[in-house]
Amino acid sequence: MGAPLLSRENASKIRTWLKVIAKLAENAEVFIDACDYDIEGSIIGYSILKYTCGNKEEIAKRMKYSTLTKEELQEAIL
């Protein structure tokens, strides 16, 4: 089973999000990769930081978590 194909509508939505992220990255001083802590999430986070944020993958911090509770997320970011 291969990767799902993107519809034009979904591709357009992704393009919109990437433009927003790129705009926000222009004035950002800190970058945090908070994607899932697995291979897929790591690749997504790396790609966004490298190609959308302008090669920020080397300076970005990495959140490590496998939860969605407020307390554990706050602990993961410290």
N, C-alpha and C positions, 0 to 999 in steps of 0.2 A: 504494500500500500504506500503510495507516494504522498507527497505534501499536497494539501488542498490547493486548488487553483483560486486565485483572487478574482473576484468580479470587478468590473470597472468601478462600481459604486464603492466597494471596500477599498480598492486601490486609491481612489480619490480621498476617502476618509483618512487613510494612512498618510498620504501626501500632505493633507491639511495638518495633521498632528505633527509631522516632522517639521513643517514650516514654523509652527508655533514653538516647538522645542528649540529650533535653531534661533529664533528671535529672542527667546528667553535666555539662551546661552550667551548671547552677545554681551550682556552686562553681568553675567554670573561670575562670582569669585570662587565658589566652591561647587564641586560636582559630586553627586552621590549616586552610584549605581544601586538601585533598590529593586532590580528585577529578581525573579526567582533565583535561588541559589542552586541551580542545576546547570547542566551543559547548555540547554536551550536558552535559559534566562541569561546566562553569562554571555552567550554570543549576541543576544539581542541588546543587552546593555553595552557591551563593547562596541558593537556596530553603531549604535546611536551616538555614543560618546566620540567615536573616531570620525564618522562621516557626517553627522548632523551637527555636532557641537564643535567641530574643528579640532580634532586630534587631542581631546581632553582625556582619553582613556588612561594615560600614564599618571595623571594627577588626581584622578577621581578616587574617592573613598568607596568602599564596598560594604553594603549592609549584608549581614548574614543572618537569616531568619527563616523559620518555617512555621509562622504563626500569623494571625491577624488580630491578636489582642493588643489593646492600646499599650499596656504595660510592657509586654515583650517587644513590641516594635520600638518603643522609646529606649529600651535597654539596648537593642540592636544597633541603634544609630550612634550611641555614645562610644 
